[in-house]
C-alpha cells in the first residue's frame, strides 16, 4: 500500500527542517526526506559553518534578530548542547552564527523529533507521480529499494529544485546571462596552536608566491575568512571558490578534485608561513562542495531587487530577509549591495508558490527571485524563514497569505 502523508518535504537543510517542523506544528502529518545520513544541508554537508541572515547588516552591540520560529528552536538546541550561538560580527560587516558541525546535526535531529515529523534519511526522490496541475506522489529510493509515497502537498527544499525538475516544472539552470555564482570550498583546519594569529594581513603574506589557481578552484588573494569554531579547537577557513554548474556529475567531479588540491596546498602555505600553524593540517572538507546556485523555478511573484533596495515588506510577507545582496561574479570577485532602509525586507508568499502546480511549494534557495535578490535570500538563516513559511502554507493549502501569517506568528516567527 502507498504511504500517505499530508505534507512531504524534500531536502533536510535549514529550509527543509523548518518546512517539516512548521507543517507538523500546524497539525499536519509530515515526512521529511533527506538523501544523506544527517540534516543540515550546506552547513553539515559542505562545511559552510555559519548561519547567515539571522540579523541585519548593521553595527550594534546586541543585534536584533529577524528570524525566529523554527530557526530559534534550532539555536535553542545548540545552546543546550553547550554551543555558543551569540552572533559574530565578521570582517565583511555582517553578523553570522558560527557552527559546530556535529552539534548542528544533533540540534536539527532534536528540532525535527520535537515536532513529531517523520524523518527518512538515506532516501532520494527519484520520480514524481503527477496528475494535471497537482503532484500525487513521490517515488523514493532507499537501501531497501523503491516505493511510492503520496501526500496532499509538497515542499521542494532540495536546493537544486530537484523535486520541481522531476515534476516537469519549467526550470532554468543558469540565472544571470549564462552564469551561476561559483561554489565555495570551505576547509576545517586542525593542529593550530591556541592563540595563533588569525591576522588577515599575515595570511595574505603567507599565501603570496604560491600557486592559487588549481583548475576550477581559486584561493582568494585576500586570504578569505578565517575564524574559530564553537566547541572545538578547529579553525574554519573560507577562501576557495570553485567554478561548476553544480548539476553535472562529471563537472562536479572536476570541481571537487580541484577544490581538494587547492585546500591541501593552501593549508600547506599557512603551515609554512604563519606562527602557530607549524602543525596545521586539513581536517575536513565536504563531503560535498558548497553550491550557491543551480536551477531556478518560475513562481507566481518572484522576489525583486527593488524590494530589497527599498526595504519593502509586501502585504503578503511570510518571511523576513536581512543579508546583503552577496553577488559572486566569479572566483574572488564578490559584490555586496546593502539592503535599503532599516536593512530588513519582506518575502511574499508568491515567491514560494510554483507557477503551474497547485500543491508544490518552494523553500530556501529554490525560491523565485531576481538574481540580486536571490544573492541575499539564498543564505541559510533566511532559508529557515522561507522554509517555515512554505511548510505552514503547504499544511494549510493556502492560496493567500493571511492564514499563513497568522499561523507563523502563533509559532513564534517574525514578520
C-alpha positions as CSV (number, residue, x, y, z in Angstrom):
1,X,0.0,0.0,0.0
2,X,1.2,3.5,-0.7
3,X,2.2,5.5,2.4
4,X,0.1,8.6,2.9
5,X,1.1,12.0,4.4
6,X,-0.4,15.5,4.5
7,X,3.0,17.1,3.5
8,X,6.2,15.7,2.2
9,X,9.3,17.9,2.3
10,X,12.3,17.1,0.1
11,X,15.7,18.2,1.5
12,X,16.9,18.3,5.0
13,X,18.9,21.6,5.1
14,X,17.8,24.6,7.2
15,X,14.9,25.2,4.8
16,X,13.7,21.6,4.8
17,X,13.9,21.3,8.6
18,X,11.9,24.5,9.0
19,X,9.3,23.4,6.5
20,X,8.8,20.0,8.1
21,X,8.6,21.4,11.6
22,X,6.4,24.3,10.6
23,X,4.0,21.9,8.8
24,X,4.0,19.5,11.7
25,X,3.3,22.3,14.3
26,X,0.4,23.3,12.2
27,X,-1.1,19.9,12.7
28,X,-0.1,18.1,9.5
29,X,1.2,14.5,9.2
30,X,4.6,15.2,7.7
31,X,7.5,13.3,6.2
32,X,11.0,14.9,5.7
33,X,13.2,13.2,3.1
34,X,17.0,13.6,3.0
35,X,19.5,11.8,0.8
36,X,22.3,11.8,3.3
37,X,22.6,10.4,6.8
38,X,22.2,13.7,8.7
39,X,20.4,17.0,8.5
40,X,21.9,20.5,8.0
41,X,22.4,20.8,4.2
42,X,25.3,23.0,3.3
43,X,26.3,23.6,7.0
44,X,27.0,20.0,7.7
45,X,27.4,18.6,4.2
46,X,29.7,21.3,2.8
47,X,31.4,22.7,5.9
48,X,29.6,26.0,5.4
49,X,29.8,26.5,9.1
50,X,27.9,29.8,9.5
51,X,24.2,30.6,9.6
52,X,23.9,33.9,7.8
53,X,20.8,36.0,7.6
54,X,19.5,35.9,11.2
55,X,20.5,39.6,11.8
56,X,20.6,42.8,9.7
57,X,23.9,44.2,8.4
58,X,24.0,47.0,11.0
59,X,26.7,47.6,13.7
60,X,25.1,47.0,17.0
61,X,26.1,45.9,20.5
62,X,23.2,43.4,20.5
63,X,21.8,43.0,17.0
64,X,18.0,42.4,16.7
65,X,17.1,39.1,15.1
66,X,14.8,39.0,12.1
67,X,14.5,35.2,12.0
68,X,13.0,33.2,14.9
69,X,10.4,30.4,14.8
70,X,12.0,27.1,13.9
71,X,15.3,28.8,13.5
72,X,15.2,29.9,17.1
73,X,14.2,26.4,18.1
74,X,17.4,25.1,16.4
75,X,19.5,27.7,18.2
76,X,18.0,26.7,21.5
77,X,19.0,23.1,20.9
78,X,22.6,24.2,20.0
79,X,22.7,26.3,23.2
80,X,21.6,23.3,25.3
81,X,24.5,21.3,23.7
82,X,26.9,23.9,25.1
83,X,27.5,25.7,21.8
84,X,27.9,29.4,21.8
85,X,25.2,30.8,19.4
86,X,26.0,34.5,20.1
87,X,26.3,36.3,16.7
88,X,29.7,37.1,15.4
89,X,30.5,40.4,13.6
90,X,32.7,39.5,10.8
91,X,35.2,41.4,8.8
92,X,32.7,41.8,5.9
93,X,30.5,43.9,8.2
94,X,27.9,41.1,8.7
95,X,26.5,39.2,11.7
96,X,26.6,35.5,11.5
97,X,26.4,32.5,13.8
98,X,29.3,30.1,13.8
99,X,28.5,26.4,13.9
100,X,30.0,23.2,15.3
101,X,29.1,20.6,12.6
102,X,28.4,17.6,14.9
103,X,26.4,19.6,17.3
104,X,24.4,21.1,14.4
105,X,23.4,17.6,13.3
106,X,22.2,16.7,16.7
107,X,20.4,20.0,17.3
108,X,18.5,19.6,14.0
109,X,17.7,16.0,14.8
110,X,16.1,17.2,18.1
111,X,14.3,20.0,16.4
112,X,12.6,17.7,14.0
113,X,11.9,15.0,16.6
114,X,10.2,17.6,18.9
115,X,7.7,18.4,16.1
116,X,6.7,14.8,15.5
117,X,7.5,14.9,11.8
118,X,8.7,11.6,10.3
119,X,12.3,11.6,9.1
120,X,13.6,9.4,6.3
121,X,17.4,9.7,5.8
122,X,19.4,8.0,3.1
123,X,16.4,8.5,0.9
124,X,16.3,10.0,-2.6
125,X,13.4,11.4,-4.6
126,X,13.8,9.7,-7.9
127,X,10.4,10.2,-9.5
128,X,7.1,12.1,-9.4
129,X,3.5,11.0,-10.0
130,X,1.7,14.0,-11.4
131,X,-1.9,14.4,-12.5
132,X,-2.7,17.6,-14.3
133,X,-1.7,20.6,-12.1
134,X,-1.0,18.6,-9.0
135,X,1.6,16.1,-7.7
136,X,0.1,13.0,-6.2
137,X,3.1,11.0,-5.0
138,X,6.8,10.8,-4.9
139,X,8.9,7.7,-5.8
140,X,11.5,7.3,-3.2
141,X,14.7,5.2,-3.2
142,X,16.4,3.9,-0.1
143,X,18.6,0.9,0.6
144,X,15.6,-1.4,0.6
145,X,14.5,-0.3,-2.9
146,X,11.8,1.8,-4.5
147,X,8.4,2.8,-3.0
148,X,5.7,5.4,-3.7
149,X,4.6,7.8,-1.0
150,X,1.6,10.1,-1.5
151,X,0.7,13.4,0.0
152,X,-1.7,16.4,-0.4
153,X,1.1,18.9,-0.6
154,X,4.9,19.0,-1.2
155,X,7.8,21.3,-0.4
156,X,10.9,21.4,-2.5
157,X,13.8,22.4,-0.2
158,X,16.3,20.4,-2.1
159,X,18.5,23.5,-3.0
160,X,18.8,22.3,-6.6
161,X,15.0,22.3,-7.3
162,X,15.3,18.6,-7.9
163,X,11.7,17.9,-7.0
164,X,10.4,20.7,-9.2
165,X,12.5,19.4,-12.1
166,X,11.2,15.8,-11.7
167,X,7.7,17.2,-11.7
168,X,8.2,18.8,-15.1
169,X,8.2,22.4,-13.8
170,X,10.0,24.8,-16.1
171,X,13.4,25.4,-14.5
172,X,16.4,27.5,-15.6
173,X,19.8,26.1,-15.0
174,X,21.5,29.5,-15.5
175,X,20.4,32.6,-13.7
176,X,22.2,35.6,-15.0
177,X,23.4,35.8,-18.6
178,X,24.5,32.2,-18.6
179,X,26.3,32.5,-15.3
180,X,25.8,30.9,-11.9
181,X,27.6,32.0,-8.8
182,X,30.8,29.9,-8.1
183,X,30.6,27.4,-5.3
184,X,32.6,27.6,-2.1
185,X,35.1,25.1,-0.8
186,X,35.4,25.7,3.0
187,X,38.1,23.9,4.9
188,X,38.3,22.9,8.6
189,X,41.9,23.1,9.8
190,X,43.3,21.2,12.8
191,X,46.6,21.3,14.6
192,X,46.8,25.0,15.1
193,X,48.3,26.3,18.4
194,X,45.9,28.0,20.7
195,X,46.2,31.8,20.3
196,X,47.8,31.6,16.9
197,X,47.4,34.7,14.7
198,X,44.3,35.0,12.6
199,X,45.5,38.3,11.2
200,X,44.3,38.8,7.7
201,X,47.4,40.7,6.5
202,X,49.7,37.9,7.8
203,X,47.5,35.3,6.0
204,X,47.8,37.2,2.7
205,X,51.6,37.4,3.1
206,X,51.7,33.6,3.7
207,X,49.8,33.0,0.5
208,X,52.0,35.2,-1.6
209,X,54.1,33.4,-4.1
210,X,52.2,30.2,-4.1
211,X,50.0,28.9,-7.0
212,X,46.5,30.0,-6.2
213,X,44.7,28.5,-9.3
214,X,44.1,24.8,-9.4
215,X,41.9,24.1,-12.5
216,X,38.4,25.1,-11.4
217,X,39.5,26.2,-7.9
218,X,41.0,29.5,-6.9
219,X,42.4,30.6,-3.5
220,X,41.3,34.2,-2.9
221,X,44.1,36.7,-3.0
222,X,42.7,38.5,0.1
223,X,43.2,35.4,2.3
224,X,39.5,34.8,2.8
225,X,37.7,34.4,6.1
226,X,39.4,32.5,9.0
227,X,37.8,32.0,12.4
228,X,37.5,29.7,15.4
229,X,34.6,27.3,15.8
230,X,32.5,26.9,18.9
231,X,33.0,23.8,21.0
232,X,36.1,22.9,19.1
233,X,39.8,23.7,18.6
234,X,39.4,23.7,14.9
235,X,39.6,26.7,12.6
236,X,37.3,27.4,9.7
237,X,38.8,28.8,6.5
238,X,36.5,30.1,3.8
239,X,38.9,31.2,1.0
240,X,38.4,28.8,-2.0
241,X,36.0,29.4,-4.8
242,X,35.2,26.7,-7.4
243,X,33.5,27.1,-10.8
244,X,30.9,24.4,-11.5
245,X,27.4,24.2,-12.9
246,X,26.5,22.2,-9.8
247,X,24.4,19.6,-11.6
248,X,26.5,17.5,-13.9
249,X,28.4,14.7,-12.2
250,X,31.4,14.9,-14.4
251,X,31.6,18.7,-14.0
252,X,31.2,18.3,-10.2
253,X,34.0,15.6,-10.1
254,X,36.5,18.0,-11.6
255,X,35.4,20.8,-9.3
256,X,35.7,18.6,-6.2
257,X,39.1,17.3,-7.2
258,X,40.4,20.8,-7.9
259,X,39.0,22.1,-4.6
260,X,40.8,19.4,-2.7
261,X,44.1,20.3,-4.4
262,X,43.6,24.0,-3.5
263,X,42.8,23.2,0.1
264,X,45.8,21.0,0.5
265,X,48.2,23.5,-1.0
266,X,46.6,26.5,0.8
267,X,46.9,24.9,4.2
268,X,50.5,23.9,3.4
269,X,51.2,27.6,2.7
270,X,49.6,28.7,6.0
271,X,51.6,26.0,7.8
272,X,54.9,27.3,6.3
273,X,54.1,31.0,6.8
274,X,52.1,31.6,9.9
275,X,53.3,31.4,13.6
276,X,51.2,28.8,15.4
277,X,50.3,26.9,12.2
278,X,53.5,24.8,12.1
279,X,51.4,21.6,12.7
280,X,48.3,22.7,10.8
281,X,46.6,20.1,8.6
282,X,43.4,19.7,6.5
283,X,41.0,18.2,9.0
284,X,37.9,18.1,6.8
285,X,36.4,19.3,3.5
286,X,32.9,18.4,2.2
287,X,31.7,15.7,1.8
288,X,30.2,18.0,-0.8
289,X,31.2,21.2,-2.4
290,X,29.3,24.3,-1.2
291,X,26.9,25.0,-4.0
292,X,25.5,28.6,-4.1
293,X,23.3,28.4,-7.2
294,X,21.9,25.9,-9.7
295,X,18.4,25.6,-11.0
296,X,15.7,28.3,-10.7
297,X,11.9,27.8,-10.8
298,X,9.2,30.1,-12.1
299,X,7.0,31.4,-9.3
300,X,3.8,33.4,-9.1
301,X,5.6,36.5,-7.8
302,X,9.4,36.4,-7.6
303,X,11.3,38.4,-5.1
304,X,12.6,41.6,-6.7
305,X,15.8,43.6,-6.3
306,X,13.6,46.7,-5.8
307,X,12.0,45.1,-2.8
308,X,15.4,44.7,-1.1
309,X,16.8,48.1,-2.3
310,X,13.8,49.9,-0.7
311,X,13.4,47.6,2.3
312,X,9.8,46.9,1.4
313,X,7.6,44.5,3.2
314,X,4.7,43.5,0.9
315,X,1.3,42.8,2.4
316,X,1.7,39.0,1.7
317,X,5.1,38.9,3.6
318,X,5.6,35.5,5.2
319,X,9.4,35.7,5.9
320,X,12.0,38.4,6.5
321,X,15.4,38.7,5.0
322,X,18.3,40.9,6.0
323,X,21.5,39.5,4.5
324,X,23.1,41.9,1.9
325,X,22.9,41.1,-1.8
326,X,26.1,39.0,-1.8
327,X,26.8,38.6,-5.5
328,X,29.7,36.3,-6.5
329,X,30.6,37.4,-10.1
330,X,33.5,34.9,-10.2
331,X,36.2,33.4,-8.0
332,X,37.4,36.1,-5.6
333,X,35.1,38.7,-7.1
334,X,32.3,39.4,-4.7
335,X,30.0,42.4,-4.6
336,X,27.9,43.4,-1.6
337,X,24.8,45.5,-2.2
338,X,23.2,46.8,1.0
339,X,19.6,46.4,1.9
340,X,17.9,49.8,2.0
341,X,16.0,51.4,4.8
342,X,16.3,49.6,8.1
343,X,18.1,46.7,6.5
344,X,15.2,44.3,6.5
345,X,12.8,43.2,3.7
346,X,9.8,41.0,3.3
347,X,9.5,37.9,1.2
348,X,6.0,37.5,-0.2
349,X,4.1,34.2,-0.4
350,X,4.1,34.4,-4.2
351,X,7.9,33.8,-4.2
352,X,7.3,30.4,-2.7
353,X,4.4,29.3,-4.9
354,X,5.3,27.4,-8.0
355,X,3.7,28.7,-11.2
356,X,1.6,25.9,-12.7
357,X,1.5,23.4,-9.8
358,X,-1.1,24.0,-7.1
359,X,0.4,21.8,-4.4
360,X,4.2,22.4,-4.7
361,X,5.9,25.0,-2.5
362,X,9.5,26.2,-2.6
363,X,11.9,26.9,0.3
364,X,15.4,28.0,0.8
365,X,17.4,28.7,-2.4
366,X,14.7,27.2,-4.6
367,X,12.5,30.3,-4.1
368,X,11.7,32.5,-7.0
369,X,13.9,35.6,-7.1
370,X,15.6,38.0,-9.4
371,X,19.4,37.5,-9.5
372,X,20.5,40.1,-7.0
373,X,17.6,39.4,-4.6
374,X,18.4,35.7,-4.8
375,X,22.0,36.5,-3.7
376,X,20.6,37.6,-0.4
377,X,17.6,35.3,0.1
378,X,19.6,32.1,-0.6
379,X,21.5,32.1,2.8
380,X,20.7,29.6,5.5
381,X,19.3,31.9,8.1
382,X,16.8,33.3,5.6
383,X,16.2,29.7,4.5
384,X,14.9,28.9,7.9
385,X,12.3,31.7,7.5
386,X,11.2,30.8,3.9
387,X,11.2,27.1,4.9
388,X,9.0,27.8,7.9
389,X,6.6,29.7,5.7
390,X,6.5,27.1,2.9
391,X,5.8,24.3,5.4
392,X,2.9,26.2,7.0
393,X,1.5,27.2,3.6
394,X,1.6,23.6,2.4
395,X,-0.1,22.3,5.6
396,X,-2.9,24.9,5.2
397,X,-3.1,24.6,1.4
398,X,-3.1,28.4,1.5
399,X,-3.9,30.4,-1.6
400,X,-3.4,33.7,0.2
401,X,-1.0,34.9,2.9
402,X,-3.4,35.8,5.7
403,X,-3.8,32.4,7.3
404,X,-0.1,31.6,6.8
405,X,0.9,34.8,8.6
406,X,-1.5,34.1,11.5
407,X,-0.1,30.6,12.0
408,X,3.5,31.7,11.6
409,X,3.0,34.3,14.3
410,X,1.5,31.7,16.5
411,X,4.6,29.6,16.0
412,X,6.9,32.4,17.0
413,X,8.1,33.6,13.6
414,X,9.0,37.2,12.9
415,X,7.1,39.2,10.2
